[in-house]
Amino acid sequence: MTTQHAMAMKRSIMQKEAPTMMEKQAPMKEQPSRVPNGSAIKAVIFDYDGVLVDSLHIGFEAYQEIAAFANSKGFSTVDEFKEAQTQGYLTTMKEWGIVTPEQIRMAGIIYQESTKKRHGSIRLPHNLKKTLDELSKKYTLAICSATYVTIISDALSRHGLHGYFRHITGHEDYRGKTKPDPMVIQTCLARLNIKPHEAVYVGDMVHDIRMGKAANIKTIIVHGSSWNTKDTLASEKPDVLIEAFSDLCKVLS
């Protein structure tokens, strides 16, 4: 065999075995896992902020207005705001000196008013209605959020989304409790007459994962518009972690 022939054969083998430069630069996108025992699911329960709406910018501004009321410097950046969200609303209020019932009530009013005046700039996830259409054919849909029901209802009405959801539970329904207390999701389950293993909760934050575990309900976390970072969410080990709302049908099928 000539040297030239041998080199040609070697090149042919390398081309068959080695990945091309294009393959190296564009690895296959990792597919999200499916919900464990998904066939038992009867209800899909959604958080509001960060899931049904991309409201990070609105939440940030609302907190800044509360900080001004409390003569606090608030948050310097959105990332700082995201980090604070892992500790919970009431903890942040306490750090800002908002501790009496009247102060907490006033902070709640400021949050509601700030959110309402910015509703026009709220963003909806890509393919939101299409995804809800598909899910509503198979599951009972509901909302369980720490946000005020009045805020949620107003947004749903603005965007023609009210008809998708059988129940909405919010801040007014939890008798002073908040996530990750399992009582929050248990309130919604009771209204739906659904057992924990028959539902999945779609959230976007660490508290949603912790609440799900405390209530023995599976969690799907959407990180694309979350009020927490993706790494923080992954460290809490939700049942499923997805990037976009439109991935829901895929992981529930």
C-alpha positions as CSV (number, residue, x, y, z in Angstrom):
1,M,0.0,0.0,0.0
2,T,1.4,3.4,-0.9
3,T,1.9,6.1,1.6
4,Q,-0.6,8.3,-0.2
5,H,-3.2,5.5,-0.2
6,A,-2.7,4.9,3.5
7,M,-3.2,8.6,4.3
8,A,-6.4,8.7,2.3
9,M,-7.8,5.8,4.2
10,K,-6.9,7.4,7.6
11,R,-8.7,10.6,6.6
12,S,-11.8,8.6,5.6
13,I,-11.9,6.8,9.0
14,M,-11.4,10.1,10.9
15,Q,-14.2,11.8,9.0
16,K,-16.6,8.9,9.9
17,E,-15.7,8.7,13.6
18,A,-14.9,12.2,14.6
19,P,-17.7,14.8,15.2
20,T,-17.6,17.8,12.9
21,M,-16.8,21.3,14.1
22,M,-20.5,22.2,13.7
23,E,-21.5,19.3,16.0
24,K,-19.0,20.4,18.7
25,Q,-20.2,24.0,18.6
26,A,-24.0,23.1,18.7
27,P,-24.5,20.3,21.2
28,M,-27.9,18.8,21.4
29,K,-30.2,20.8,23.7
30,E,-30.9,19.0,27.0
31,Q,-34.6,17.9,27.2
32,P,-36.5,18.5,30.5
33,S,-37.5,15.3,32.3
34,R,-41.2,14.4,32.7
35,V,-43.3,14.6,35.8
36,P,-42.9,11.4,37.9
37,N,-46.2,9.3,37.8
38,G,-47.7,12.0,35.6
39,S,-50.6,9.7,34.7
40,A,-52.1,10.3,38.2
41,I,-52.3,14.0,37.7
42,K,-55.8,15.5,37.7
43,A,-55.0,19.2,38.4
44,V,-52.3,21.7,37.4
45,I,-52.0,24.5,39.9
46,F,-50.1,27.6,39.0
47,D,-48.3,30.3,40.8
48,Y,-48.9,33.8,39.3
49,D,-45.9,36.0,39.3
50,G,-43.0,34.6,37.2
51,V,-45.2,31.8,35.8
52,L,-48.5,33.1,34.3
53,V,-47.0,36.6,33.9
54,D,-43.4,37.9,33.5
55,S,-43.6,40.5,36.2
56,L,-40.1,40.7,37.6
57,H,-39.7,44.3,36.7
58,I,-43.0,45.2,38.3
59,G,-42.2,43.4,41.5
60,F,-38.8,45.1,41.7
61,E,-40.4,48.5,41.4
62,A,-43.1,47.7,44.0
63,Y,-40.5,46.6,46.5
64,Q,-38.6,49.8,45.9
65,E,-41.7,51.9,46.7
66,I,-42.1,50.0,49.9
67,A,-38.5,50.6,50.8
68,A,-39.0,54.3,50.3
69,F,-42.0,54.2,52.6
70,A,-39.7,52.5,55.2
71,N,-36.8,54.9,54.6
72,S,-34.7,52.0,53.5
73,K,-32.3,52.0,50.5
74,G,-34.1,49.0,49.0
75,F,-32.2,47.0,46.3
76,S,-29.4,48.3,44.2
77,T,-29.9,45.7,41.4
78,V,-32.4,43.2,40.2
79,D,-30.0,40.4,41.1
80,E,-29.9,41.7,44.7
81,F,-33.7,41.7,44.6
82,K,-33.7,38.0,43.3
83,E,-31.4,37.0,46.1
84,A,-33.7,38.5,48.7
85,Q,-36.6,36.6,47.4
86,T,-35.2,33.4,48.7
87,Q,-35.8,34.6,52.3
88,G,-39.4,35.6,51.9
89,Y,-41.5,38.8,51.9
90,L,-42.0,39.2,55.7
91,T,-38.3,38.7,56.4
92,T,-37.5,41.5,54.0
93,M,-40.1,43.7,55.6
94,K,-38.7,43.1,59.0
95,E,-35.2,44.0,57.8
96,W,-36.6,47.3,56.6
97,G,-38.3,48.0,60.0
98,I,-41.8,47.1,58.8
99,V,-43.0,45.0,61.8
100,T,-46.2,46.4,63.3
101,P,-49.6,45.3,61.9
102,E,-50.3,48.8,60.6
103,Q,-46.9,49.0,58.9
104,I,-47.4,45.6,57.3
105,R,-50.9,46.7,56.1
106,M,-49.5,49.9,54.6
107,A,-46.8,47.9,52.8
108,G,-49.5,45.7,51.3
109,I,-51.4,48.7,50.1
110,I,-48.3,50.1,48.5
111,Y,-47.5,46.8,46.8
112,Q,-51.1,46.6,45.4
113,E,-51.2,50.2,44.1
114,S,-47.7,50.0,42.6
115,T,-48.6,46.8,40.8
116,K,-51.9,48.1,39.5
117,K,-50.4,51.2,38.0
118,R,-47.9,49.1,36.1
119,H,-50.3,46.4,34.8
120,G,-50.1,47.9,31.3
121,S,-46.4,46.9,31.0
122,I,-46.9,43.3,32.2
123,R,-45.6,40.6,29.8
124,L,-47.2,37.2,29.1
125,P,-45.1,34.1,28.4
126,H,-44.8,32.9,24.8
127,N,-47.7,30.6,23.8
128,L,-49.5,31.1,27.1
129,K,-53.0,30.8,25.8
130,K,-52.1,27.9,23.4
131,T,-50.5,26.0,26.3
132,L,-53.5,26.7,28.6
133,D,-55.8,25.5,25.9
134,E,-54.0,22.2,25.6
135,L,-53.7,21.7,29.4
136,S,-57.4,22.5,30.1
137,K,-58.5,19.7,27.8
138,K,-57.0,17.2,30.2
139,Y,-56.6,18.8,33.6
140,T,-58.4,21.1,36.1
141,L,-56.5,24.3,36.3
142,A,-56.2,26.6,39.3
143,I,-54.0,29.4,40.7
144,C,-52.3,29.4,44.1
145,S,-50.2,32.5,44.7
146,A,-49.0,34.7,47.5
147,T,-50.1,37.7,45.3
148,Y,-53.4,39.4,46.2
149,V,-56.4,37.9,44.5
150,T,-57.6,41.3,43.4
151,I,-54.3,41.8,41.4
152,I,-54.5,38.4,39.8
153,S,-58.2,38.7,38.8
154,D,-57.6,42.1,37.3
155,A,-54.7,40.8,35.1
156,L,-56.6,37.7,34.1
157,S,-59.6,39.9,33.0
158,R,-57.4,42.2,31.0
159,H,-55.9,39.4,29.0
160,G,-59.0,37.2,28.7
161,L,-57.6,34.3,30.9
162,H,-60.2,34.0,33.7
163,G,-62.1,31.2,32.0
164,Y,-59.2,28.8,32.2
165,F,-59.1,28.5,36.1
166,R,-61.6,26.9,38.4
167,H,-60.2,28.5,41.5
168,I,-57.9,31.3,42.5
169,T,-56.4,31.4,46.0
170,G,-54.2,34.3,47.0
171,H,-52.8,36.4,49.9
172,E,-56.2,37.1,51.3
173,D,-57.0,33.3,51.8
174,Y,-54.1,32.1,53.9
175,R,-54.8,33.7,57.3
176,G,-51.4,35.3,57.6
177,K,-49.5,32.3,56.4
178,T,-47.2,32.5,53.4
179,K,-45.0,30.1,51.3
180,P,-43.3,27.8,52.0
181,D,-46.0,26.9,54.6
182,P,-47.8,23.9,53.1
183,M,-51.1,25.4,54.3
184,V,-51.0,27.7,51.3
185,I,-51.2,24.9,48.7
186,Q,-53.4,22.8,50.9
187,T,-56.0,25.6,50.9
188,C,-56.2,25.3,47.1
189,L,-56.2,21.5,47.1
190,A,-59.2,21.5,49.5
191,R,-61.2,23.9,47.3
192,L,-60.5,21.6,44.3
193,N,-61.2,18.5,46.3
194,I,-57.9,17.1,45.0
195,K,-55.3,15.0,46.9
196,P,-51.6,16.0,46.8
197,H,-50.6,13.1,44.6
198,E,-53.3,14.1,42.0
199,A,-51.9,17.6,41.4
200,V,-48.7,19.3,40.3
201,Y,-47.7,22.8,41.2
202,V,-46.1,25.1,38.6
203,G,-43.9,27.7,40.3
204,D,-40.8,29.8,39.8
205,M,-39.2,30.2,43.2
206,V,-37.3,28.3,45.9
207,H,-40.3,28.8,48.2
208,D,-42.5,27.0,45.7
209,I,-40.2,23.9,45.8
210,R,-40.1,23.9,49.5
211,M,-43.8,24.3,49.9
212,G,-44.4,21.4,47.4
213,K,-42.1,19.1,49.3
214,A,-43.8,20.0,52.6
215,A,-47.2,19.3,51.1
216,N,-46.1,16.2,49.2
217,I,-47.0,17.7,45.9
218,K,-44.8,17.5,42.8
219,T,-43.3,20.8,41.5
220,I,-42.5,22.0,38.0
221,I,-40.3,25.1,38.1
222,V,-40.1,27.7,35.3
223,H,-36.8,29.5,35.5
224,G,-37.0,31.7,32.4
225,S,-38.9,34.5,34.1
226,S,-38.2,33.5,37.7
227,W,-37.7,35.8,40.6
228,N,-34.8,33.5,41.7
229,T,-31.7,32.5,39.7
230,K,-31.6,29.2,37.8
231,D,-28.7,27.8,39.9
232,T,-30.5,28.6,43.2
233,L,-33.6,26.8,41.9
234,A,-31.7,23.7,40.7
235,S,-30.0,23.4,44.1
236,E,-33.4,22.9,45.7
237,K,-34.1,19.9,43.4
238,P,-37.6,20.5,42.0
239,D,-39.2,17.4,40.3
240,V,-38.9,19.2,36.9
241,L,-37.0,22.3,35.9
242,I,-38.0,23.9,32.6
243,E,-37.0,27.1,30.8
244,A,-40.3,28.3,29.3
245,F,-44.0,28.0,30.1
246,S,-44.6,26.4,26.7
247,D,-42.5,23.4,27.8
248,L,-45.3,22.3,30.2
249,C,-47.3,20.2,27.8
250,K,-44.1,18.3,27.0
251,V,-43.3,17.4,30.6
252,L,-46.8,16.5,31.5
253,S,-47.6,14.3,28.5
